[in-house]
Amino acid sequence: MSHTLLIFRHAKSGMDAPSDHERTLTKHGIQQAKFMGELLNEKDIHPDLVVCSSASRAVETMNLAMMAGQWECDSTVTDALYNTTVNVLFELFKHLSENDKVVMLVGHEPTWSELANSLTGETLTFNTAGLCCISFDIEQWKDLKPGSGMLEWYESP
């Protein structure tokens, strides 16, 4: 059985906001998010579920990518992906539905690099709007472990 994880860093954001959590995308960031959504559509990869950080820039990235890529799926916005750790993410994987074979996480550095590196043994650093695809030969998401993934590709706009 195959599972796919898409790890998507939010697009370029500005610094002019009352708090880090409320930062929004720049014009360039809006273009980046749309480009990456279209790229997924071109690759014919459509998430079954998106789990997104509650930070404004991450939610905006998710929404723009979904709209531009013309793919729809269930999505969840959670504080758990804002300032999170790899250990928290491994706990999250244990609670994913087996109906969701392709899951996208939208969030932040440096956690996204740490997660991708832990899962694949590769050395990745995510640029803004960077996106990687990792495949797993596992029966259930709860079987996901460090080193169990194969990096299929990494793209950034």
Secondary structure, DSSP 8 states (H G I E B T S, - for coil): -EEEEEEEE---B-S-SSSGGG--B-HHHHHHHHHHHHHHHHTT---SEEEEESSHHHHHHHHHHHHHHT---EEEEEGGGTT--HHHHHHHHTTS-TT--EEEEEE-TTHHHHHHHHHHS------TT-EEEEEEE-SSGGG--TT-EEEEEEE--
